[in-house]
Amino acid sequence: MRIVVSLLCLLLLSSTGLHAYAADYTNSQLFKVTIWQNNEETEFEFENPSHYEWEKGEKVVKGEAAQEQVKKVFRTLSLSKDVKVDEVKQRLANFGYTEIDRFVVRWMNNEGKLYTWHWERE
């Protein structure tokens, strides 16, 4: 019985298209977030096809070890061309960056269109 229920759940998820959400960033050409908070710089970066980098202060992590962090912030920001800078700021706060001094988010979609969001504390 549990197998049947599990299979039905998998079929339902695959038919709704939810499985494609996690891979959306891989259809992008570039995704880069730089956050300055409390005198520390943090950066999340993805360049298609497989460059991942995560920097926090002096620590630099690349490759598969950075991939999960990049995925998390991409999912959190849920970017589209219509997202406003205040929405990006709030989503970063929800991700734990509550005392941001400034940030820059760059996202180039699969068509090569670059979108940039920038915010700086006054």
N, C-alpha and C positions, 0 to 999 in steps of 0.2 A: 504493500500500500504506500509506504514512504517513497519508494522508487517511482511510482506512478505520479504522486504529488510533485516530487522533485522534477520529473520530466515535464509535467504540465507547467510548472513555474518557469523552467528554461524556455519552453516554447512561447509562453506568454511574453517573457522579457525580450526574446529575439524578434518577436513580431511587432513589438512596440518601438523598436529602434533604440532602446536604452543602451544596448551593448556598444553602440557606435560612439557614445558620448566621450568615453575615456580616451579614445584614439583621435579625437578632433585636433589636438595640438600637433599631431604628426602630419596632418595635412597642411599645416602652416609652414612657411619658409623660415620664419624667425619669431622668437618670443624671448623678450629680455625685460626683466624687472630689476631696477636698482632702487634700494630704499636706504635713506640715511636716517638713523634714529639713535639718539643718545651717543653721538660722536662715533657711531659705528656704521660701516657700509655693508649692506647685504645685497647679493646679486644672484638672481636665478636666470639661467640662460639655456635656450634650446635653439640650435641651428639644424635645419633639415639636411641630411637625413638622420644623423645619430649623434650629434654633439650635445652633450649635457654638461653643465657646469653650475656649481653652487659655491658661492663665496660668502663667508661671514667673517669680517675683520681680516685677519691674516690667514685664516684657514681656507684652503681651496680644495674642493672635491670635484672630480671629473668622472665622466663615464656612467656606468651603471649605478655607482654609489650615489651620484647626484640626481639620477633620473627620477626617483620617487619624490624628492623635494620639488623638482620642477613640475612634475605632474600635479602635485597637491596645490601649488600656488596657481597653476593654470586653471584647474577645476574651480578653485575658490574665486578667482577673478571673473570667470565665465564671460570672456570678452566677446564683443561684437562691435560692429561699426557704430552702433547706436548708444553704447554705454557712455555715461557721463563721468567726468573726472571725480565728482563727489561720490558716485557709486563705487568707483575703484578704491577711493580712500576708505570708505566704509567696509568694503570687502577685505581690504588689507588689515583694518582694525579687527575685524572678525577672525582673521588669520593670526592675530596676536601682535600686530604692529600698531599699538595704540598711542604711541608718542612720536609719530613720524615728524621729522623736520622737513623732509622733502622726498619725492619719489619721481621716477620716470619709468613708464611702461611703454614698451615698443612691441608691436605685434604686426607681422607681415603675413597676410593670409595667403592661401594657395594661388591667388591670382596676381600676387606680387604687389598688392596695395598695402602701404605702410600706414598704420594708425599709431598715434603717440598720445599718451596722457601724461601730463606733468602737473605736479602740485608742489607748492612750497609754503611753509609756515611764514606768516608775515611778522 
